[in-house]
Amino acid sequence: MSGEACVKAPRRAIVLDRTGSAAAELDALRLSGWVFQWVATMDAARKALACDPPAVGLVAFDSAQTWSAGELEGLLRRPDIEWIALLGQDLVDGDRLGLEVLRSFHDFHSRPLDRERLSFTLGHAHGKVELCRYALVPRRECGAYGMTGTSGRMRQLYRQIDKILAVDAPVLIGGESGTGKELVAHAIHQYSMRARAPFIAMNCGAIAPSLIQSELFGHERGAFTGAAQRKIGSIEAANGGILFLDEIGDLPLEMQANLLRFLQEKSITRVGSTERVKVDVRVIAATHVDLVRAVTQGRFREDLYYRLNVLHLALPALRERREDIPLLAECIFAEHREQAAAQVRGFSSAALQAMMCYDWPGNVRELVNRVQRAMIMTENRLIGPLDLGLSSDAEPGMQTLDEIRARIERELIETSLKTHGNNVSETARRLGVSRVTLYRMIDRLKIVL
């Protein structure tokens, strides 16, 4: 060792100070170990916080400099910075700022500033952020972002999410049913700068077409029969946060135009109103269908597709990351351990082998279902293949019951389509299913019309 004293790197804080009145006072306090960066405008603050933000921020208030709730709201919502208000000797307009903004400050200090108290508050705020940052670091031993998996496909997904968190553009998540599209959307929300704002999810395929506009955009009282009071739609409810549109491919064409207008103008009009309402929402959409194919078939607007598909995540099917199956099964077992029969201790080697060989058409959702059922119903100490409803002598490539069912469904649909001249409506009527269901089956079975 050199014998030189170990000097800690100074801690940084940003100060929003329009007039510079707080600068001289902070300098005079000679707070050791701190470096302050002064900014006089909100634009300068955003640029300074765009990369390598400090853990602590201070906002100076007095009669000569005021900050509106709208200006401060976005900064105060950031989960990676604690904010401290420096109050002038004259009154701060708390009513104008609003209760939510005031609650977002870590602490308040009246001027002239007390050196000892401010030093303590700065240290406490800095420590709190550092602890939170450590807790939010994705752990890669078993996975990341609340997901489980260490396969190459999952590591690639984690790297893509790392990049997506740093920006605020729309995201389109693709993947088969049961692969965890909503889980990924929640992860983007939880680890982004919008974490403190709402996460609103809407399944476009689960709402009647006549209700979708009201659900998305809201309505005014008396806008239609039964509209007894104003309703805030999903877009407006997600203001400041994230709107997750699941099964976006099922959104009716006429509603696609309205959604496109919102994405372009960042404003909405409630049903029964002429007033435009500005909203700040990041949109994440998900689909299990091939939207490119839907565009060519005229079922999805091309301009909306490109608006949504700025950033794309393709979630792998479980059969494409078989090496994650034992880890996933163990995690599911641990999570639902209290539901298991008293004697159950885990999985037999034969069960693990059977799970690795099975193709999992229902993906992780099916794995969770089978493991939970086996944990409850088995009479064995170790869960076996039969407890999971799997063959004990399964081999990779062996045709499963689900594969046989899919082949029969494909042949039946293809024959019916051919008989009715590729008329989807007539085919759906003959098969006794809805057009939406038939389109889903056509996409899942990769049938070419």
N, C-alpha and C positions, 0 to 999 in steps of 0.2 A: 504494500500500500504506500501511496505517496506521502501520507501524513497530512495532506491538505484537508481542510474542513469540508464536509459535505454540505453544499448549498442547494436548497430546494428551489426548483423553478418557480417563478412568481405566478400567482393565480390571477386570472384575468376577469374583468367585468366590463360590460358595456354600459354607458350612461346616455340616456336620451335626454338631452338638455338643449332646448331651442335657443336660449339666451346666453348660455355659458355661465349662469349665475352660480351653479353648483360646483364648477370646476375649481375655482379658487379655494372654496371651503374644503373640498376633498383633498386638494394638494396640501393645505395647511394642517390637516389631520395626520399626515405622514403615516398612513396605514402600511406598515411593513408587510412585504410579501404580496402586495397587490399592484397590478397594473391596470389602469382605467383607459378605456377607449371612448372618446366623446363623439356623439353624432347629433346633428342638429335637425335632421329631417327623418321622416318615416322611411323614405326611399333609401337613404343612407343606412338606416338601421337594418332594413331587409338585406341589403347587399353585404353588410358586415356579418350578418348572421347566416348567410347562404352557405358558407363553408367554415369549418372549424369554429363553431360558436362557443362562446364562454359559458360557464355554468351559471353565472349570475348576471342579472341586468338591473339597472336602477333607472327610475323615471322621475325627473324633476318637475314639480308642479309649483306654480305661483300665479299671481294675477297677470303676469306678462307672458306666461307660456302655459297653454292648456292643451290637453290631448283628448280627442273625442273617443267615445266608446268604440266607434267603428274603426278608428285607427289602431287602437290598442288591442282589440279583441283577438286578432290573428296572432299577435306576438305572445299575448298572455296565455293562449291556448297551448303553446308548445310545451311538450312534456319534458324537454331536455334543458330548460332554463327556469330558474326561480327568480321572480321579480320583486324588487323592493321599491316602495314609493318614498320619495323625498319631498316633504310637504313644506311649502313656504309659510311664513308667519301669517299671511292672509289666508282666507278660507278656500278650501278646495270644493269645487261644485260636485259633491257626491251624488246628488240627485241626477245630474246630467250624465255622469259616468254610468250609473246603474249598479245594482247590487251584485250582478254576476261578475262584472269587471272588478269591482272592489274586492270581492271574495278571491279573485285570482292572484292577488298580491301575497307574497310570502310574509311581508311585514311592512309597517309604516314608520317613518322617522320624521319628526318635526325638526325644522331648522331654527336656530343653529344646531348642527349635528353634534351628538354626543359620541366622542371617539371610541370609548370603551364599548358602549352598547352597539354601535354600528359595526365595530370589528367583530363582535360576537355574532351578530346577525349574518354578516357576510360569510363567516366561517360555517355557521349552521346551514345556511342555504347551499353553500358549495358542497358540503359533506352530504347533504340530502340528495343533490343531483348526482354526485358520484356513486352513491349507493344504488340509486335507481338505474343509472347507466349500467352498472355491473349486473344488476338483476335482469336488465333487458337484453344483455348480450346473448344472442342465440347459442345454445349449447349444441355442439355438433357430434358428441359422443354417440347419441342415439337418434339424433335428428336436429331439427331447428324449427323455430317459429311455431311451436306447438304441434309439429308433425313428427312422425316417427319414420326413420329410414336412413340408411347409410349407403345405399346403392349409388352407382354412378348417375343414374337418372335423377335420383332425389338430390344429390349434391349439386347437380346442374340446376335443378329447380331452386334450391336455396340461393345459389349465386345470382340467378335471375331476379329473385325477390329482393336481394340486397340492392340491386341497381334500381328496381322499381320504387323502393322506399324513398329514394333521394329526389324523385320528381313527383309531379302532381297530375300527370296525363291520364286519360282513360285507359282501362285495362280490360282485355277480353280473355277470359279463361275458358279453354276448351278441354274436353276430356269425357270419357264415358261416365255414365251414372254410377255414383258410389265411389268416385276417385277422390273426393274431398274438395270440390270447387268452393263451397261456402267456407270451409275451414281456411283455405288460402286467402279468400277475401277478408275474413276476420283478422288473419295475420297481418295483411297489408294495413288494415285499420289500426290494429293494436300497436304496431311498431313504427307508425308514421307520425308526422306532425299533427295529424287530425285525431290522434288517439283520444283526446279529451272531449271530442265532439261526437254527435250521434252516429251510429251505424244502423241504417235502415235497410232491411231486406224485403224484397218483393218477388214472388214467383209468378212470372208472366203467364205460365201455363195453367195456373191454379185458380185464376180469376175469370169470371164470365166476361166475354168481350164488351158487353154493355156497361160493365162497372169499371173497366180498366182506366178510362180517362179520369173518372172521379178519384180512383185510388191513387193514380200518379200525380194529378194536378190539383186535387181537392175541388170543393164546390162551395158556393155561397148558399145561404139560407133561401129556400124557395126556388132554387135553380131548376128543380124538377120535382115530380110527385114523390113525397117521402123525405125530401131534403129539409128537415125540420130545423137544422142549425148549420152553421158554417163548419166545413170539414177541411182540415189541413191534409193535403196529399203527401205521399211518400217523399217526393222531391223536396218540398218545402220543409218537411219534418227533418230531413237530413242536412239542412243548411249548416254549413261549416264543417260537415263531416263527409261520410261516404254513403252513397246509395248503391246497393247491390241488387242488380236485376238478374235473377236466376231464370234459366230457360228463355233467354231473350229471343231465340228462334221462334217461339210460339206467340210473340207479340203480333197482333193483327196489323196488316199493311197500313190501314188508315191511322193507327196509333203510332206507327213507325215515323210517319211524317211529323207528328207533334213532338215526339222525342227528339228527332233531329233538330227541330227548331229550338228546343230548349238547349241542346248541346251547343248550338251556334250562338245563341243570344244570351245564354246564362240567365234567363228569366222565364217566368211562367205566367199563365193567366188561369185563375180558377174557373171552373165551369159556372156560368151565370154571372161572370164579372167581365169588365173591360180593362181592369187595372193590371198592369204588368208588375210582377213582384220579382225583384232581383234575388238570386240565390247563388251561393258559393258551395258547390257540391262536386266531389270527385266521384265519377261513375265507374263502377266495376261491373261488367256483364259476364255472364257465364252461359255456356250452351253445351249440350252433348251432341248436337247435330252439326253437320258440315255446312257452315254458313256460305262458303264460296259456292257450293252446289245449290244451296237455297237461293242465292242471288241469280244464278244462271236459270233457275226454274221460275223466277219471278215471285218467289215467296218471301224474299227479304230485299230491302232497298240497298243498292250498292253504295250510295252516299252515306247511309247510316252505318254500314259495315265498316267503311274506312274511318269514320268518326270514332267508332268504338274500338277498332283494332289498332290503335296507336302503339300499345304495348301488348304483346301476346304471350300467354303462358299455356303450354300444352302439358296437361297432367298425365303421367304415365299410368296405364292400366296395371293392376296388381300382377298380372302374368308377365309383364314386361320388367318387373323388378322382384323376381322370386326370392332373391337373397334376403329381402327385407321381411319375408313372411314369418320366420321364427321369432324375430324381434317384435314384430307387430302382435303376434299371438301372445307372447309373454307380457307385453304391455297391456293388452286387453284383459288378460287374466288378472294382472295386478290391480287394474283399475276397478274391476268388478268382483274382487276377491270376496267381499262380504255376501255376495249372492250365491257363492258356490256351496255345494254339498260339503258337509263337515270333513269327510275323509279325503277330498280331492287335494292333491299336492302339485299337479302340473300336467304336462303332456308326455306321452310315451314317445319313444323314438319313431315308432311306426306312424303315430299321428303326425309328427312333424314331417316325415317323409311324404305322407299322403297329402298334406297341405301344400308341400312344395311341388307336387306333381299335378295338382288340380289347377284348372285354368281360371277360376274365380270370375265368372261372367258378371257377378254383382259387385266385384272389386272389394274394397275395404269394408264397405257396408255389409256385404255378405259374410265376410270373415268375422266381423263383430257379432253378427247374428248367430252364426254357427258356434262360435266359441262360447258365447253367453248361454246358449241353449245346452251345450254339452256340460258346462260347469254346473248347471242346475240339475240336469236329468241323469247324469252318469251315476252308476253305482260302483265304479272302480276308483282306485286310488289315483291312477293316472288316466287321463283322458285318452281314449283310443280312436282310431279312424272311424269305427262304427258310431261312436258317440257324436262325431262331427258330421255323420251322414255321408262319409267318404269311403271309397273302396280301400281295403287294406293292401291290395296288390296293384294299386294304380301305378302306371308308368307314364312318363312324359310322352305326349303324342297320342295317348289312348283317348278315344272318343267318349265324352261324358254324356250323361242324360241331357244336360243343357244344350250340348252341341247337336245331339240328335233332334231335340225339340226345335232348335233354330233351323236346322236343315228342312224339317217338315214345314215349319212356318214359311220359310223362303219359297219352297216349291208351291205351297198353297196360294200365297200372295202373287207370285209370278204368273201362275196359271190363271188366276182370277183377273189380274190386270190385262193379260193377253186376251182373255175372253171378252172383256168390256172395253177394248181399244185404249188401254191405259187411262181410262176415266177413273180418277181416284175417288170421286164422290160416289159413283155407282159401285165401285169395288168395296168401299167402306160399308155401304149400305148392305151389300150382299154378305159381307163377312160379319156384320153385326157389331162394328166398331165405329168410333167417330173418325172424322177426317184427320184430326190432330193425332190421334192414336195411330192411325195407319201411316201417317207421315213419319212418326217416330219409329215405327217398326221398319219402314222402308230404309230409313237412315241407319238404324242399328244393324240391319241385315245386309246393308250395302247393295240394295237392289237398284239397278239402273232403269229409269223410266224411258 
